[in-house]
Amino acid sequence: MNWLTRALSCLAIPVLAWVAAGCTSPGYNDNPSPQAGNAHIGCPVATEFFSVYFSVRVQPAQTHRDTRLTQEVFRAYCHELPEPGTVYFTADLVGPELPRIPLGLRVVAEDVESEPGQSVSSDHPRVLLDVPPQRYAKGVVELQVDLDRKGRYAVVFTRGGAEALSDEDRLSIPLCVGSDPGRTLGHLVPTALLAIALLAPVGWMAYRYWRRRRAL
């Protein structure tokens, strides 16, 4: 029976871990800020020559200035933010090269609501924040910006600032403001069904083995 127990454990552990990860896949990032000191905490995004780990926290626009910001209210996200508000963006630069290179930084509105329910896009995204190229010697980039409408935004890094000529020298991090939190369940159900489908055959094998042992 030991072999069967080991087989069940080997299959169940990764499946259960996958199901647990699926609960937070729509955008939540419950890990601490990259400032905690671990270079691999946060949401990874990269090109061939450009890599960062980032997290985004949102103070909802309706939040009163004296409201106590609990961990639930001021939680970390990746690309999908539930509602407009003041955004606190933190990025950890990966590797020894990036902290030595001047990096330009922009936040742009790509496709946002002009009025409730009406979306307006443009071939020339509106620049909300433009940080001149500078070196981030500690490897940590922080910014604060108000994203006051639902829609699509992007945080854009450029290596070398204005001298960045190729796409390899740019890293664009998309942010979607106004994502439906109810999507969490939609992501969880298919994952749970797949987990059941994977575990069911092993459970049937265990049951048949147990019946056979009892018959001896």
C-alpha positions in Angstrom: 0.0 0.0 0.0 3.0 2.3 0.5 3.5 2.7 -3.2 -0.1 3.8 -3.6 0.1 6.3 -0.8 3.3 7.8 -2.3 1.6 8.0 -5.7 -1.5 9.7 -4.2 0.7 12.2 -2.4 2.9 13.0 -5.4 -0.2 13.8 -7.5 -2.4 15.5 -4.9 0.2 18.0 -3.6 0.8 19.8 -7.0 -2.8 19.6 -7.9 -4.0 21.1 -4.7 -1.3 23.8 -5.0 -2.5 24.6 -8.5 -6.1 24.9 -7.3 -4.9 27.3 -4.5 -3.0 29.4 -7.0 -6.0 29.5 -9.2 -8.0 31.3 -6.5 -5.8 34.3 -6.8 -4.9 34.2 -10.5 -7.2 37.1 -11.7 -4.8 39.7 -10.4 -4.3 39.5 -6.7 -0.7 39.4 -5.5 -0.7 38.6 -1.8 3.1 38.6 -1.6 4.7 41.4 0.3 6.1 44.4 -1.6 9.4 43.8 -3.4 11.0 46.2 -0.8 11.0 43.3 1.6 14.4 42.3 0.2 13.6 39.2 -1.8 14.5 39.9 -5.4 11.9 37.4 -6.6 8.8 38.7 -4.8 6.0 40.2 -6.9 4.6 39.8 -10.4 7.2 38.9 -13.0 7.3 40.6 -16.4 10.2 40.6 -18.9 11.5 40.9 -22.4 14.6 39.3 -23.6 16.9 42.0 -22.2 14.6 43.6 -19.6 13.1 42.0 -16.5 11.4 43.3 -13.3 9.1 42.1 -10.5 6.4 44.5 -9.6 3.3 45.0 -7.4 0.5 47.5 -7.5 -1.5 48.8 -4.6 -4.7 50.9 -5.0 -6.3 53.3 -2.6 -9.9 53.5 -3.9 -11.0 57.0 -5.0 -14.0 56.8 -2.6 -11.8 56.1 0.4 -11.9 58.9 3.0 -8.5 60.4 3.8 -8.8 59.3 7.4 -9.9 55.8 6.6 -7.7 53.1 8.1 -6.1 51.2 5.2 -6.3 47.5 6.1 -4.5 44.8 4.3 -7.8 43.8 2.6 -8.4 47.3 1.3 -4.8 48.1 0.4 -3.9 44.8 -1.0 -1.4 44.1 -3.8 -2.3 43.4 -7.4 -0.6 42.5 -10.7 -2.2 43.6 -13.9 -5.9 43.8 -13.0 -7.1 46.5 -10.6 -10.7 46.4 -9.3 -11.4 50.1 -9.3 -10.0 53.6 -10.0 -8.0 55.4 -7.3 -4.5 56.4 -6.3 -2.0 53.7 -7.5 1.2 52.9 -5.7 3.6 51.1 -8.1 6.7 49.3 -6.9 9.2 47.4 -9.2 12.3 45.4 -8.4 14.9 45.6 -11.2 16.3 42.1 -12.0 20.0 41.7 -12.5 23.1 43.9 -11.9 22.9 45.8 -15.1 19.6 47.7 -14.9 20.4 49.6 -11.7 23.5 51.1 -13.5 21.5 52.3 -16.6 19.4 55.4 -16.7 15.8 54.4 -17.0 12.9 56.5 -18.2 9.5 55.9 -16.9 6.0 56.8 -18.2 2.4 56.0 -17.2 0.1 56.3 -20.1 -3.7 56.0 -20.6 -4.3 53.8 -23.6 -8.1 53.3 -23.6 -10.1 54.8 -20.8 -13.7 56.0 -20.2 -14.4 59.6 -21.0 -17.8 59.3 -19.4 -19.3 56.4 -17.4 -19.8 53.5 -19.8 -18.2 55.3 -22.8 -14.7 54.3 -23.8 -12.4 56.5 -25.8 -9.2 55.2 -27.4 -6.4 57.0 -29.2 -3.5 56.2 -31.5 -1.5 58.5 -29.2 -1.8 57.4 -25.6 -2.2 60.2 -23.1 0.8 60.6 -20.8 -0.2 60.8 -17.1 3.3 60.7 -15.6 6.7 61.2 -17.2 9.8 60.6 -15.1 13.1 61.7 -16.6 15.7 59.1 -17.1 17.7 58.3 -13.9 19.6 55.5 -12.3 18.0 53.5 -9.6 21.1 52.3 -7.7 19.2 50.4 -5.1 17.3 48.5 -7.8 13.8 49.6 -6.6 11.5 51.9 -8.6 8.5 53.5 -6.9 5.8 55.8 -8.2 2.4 57.2 -7.3 -0.2 58.2 -9.8 -4.0 58.8 -9.9 -5.8 56.5 -12.3 -9.3 58.0 -11.9 -11.2 56.2 -14.6 -11.8 52.7 -15.7 -9.9 51.5 -18.7 -6.5 50.3 -20.0 -3.2 51.9 -18.8 0.5 51.0 -19.1 3.6 51.6 -17.1 6.5 51.9 -19.6 10.2 51.5 -18.8 12.8 52.6 -21.3 16.5 51.7 -21.0 18.6 54.7 -21.7 15.7 57.1 -21.6 15.1 59.0 -24.9 18.0 57.1 -26.5 16.0 53.9 -26.4 15.5 53.1 -30.1 14.4 49.4 -30.2 11.5 47.5 -28.7 14.2 45.5 -26.7 14.9 48.6 -24.8 11.3 49.1 -23.7 9.2 47.2 -21.2 5.5 47.9 -21.1 3.4 46.7 -18.1 -0.3 46.7 -18.9 -2.8 47.7 -16.2 -6.5 47.2 -16.5 -8.6 49.3 -14.1 -12.1 48.2 -13.3 -11.6 44.4 -13.6 -14.6 42.4 -12.3 -13.6 40.7 -9.0 -16.3 38.1 -9.7 -13.9 36.6 -12.3 -12.2 34.9 -9.4 -14.9 32.2 -9.3 -14.8 31.8 -13.1 -11.1 31.0 -13.0 -11.5 28.6 -10.0 -14.3 26.4 -11.3 -12.5 25.0 -14.4 -9.4 24.5 -12.3 -11.3 22.6 -9.6 -13.0 20.4 -12.3 -9.6 19.5 -13.8 -8.2 18.6 -10.3 -11.2 16.3 -9.8 -10.6 14.7 -13.2 -6.9 14.1 -12.3 -7.6 12.7 -8.9 -10.6 10.5 -9.7 -8.7 7.7 -11.5 -6.2 7.5 -8.6 -9.0 7.3 -6.1 -10.7 4.5 -8.1 -7.4 2.6 -8.2 -7.0 3.0 -4.4 -10.6 1.8 -3.9 -10.1 -1.4 -6.0 -6.8 -2.1 -4.3 -8.5 -1.8 -0.9 -11.3 -4.2 -2.0 -8.9 -6.7 -3.3 -6.9 -6.7 0.0 -10.1 -7.2 2.0 -11.0 -10.2 -0.2 -7.7 -12.0 0.6 
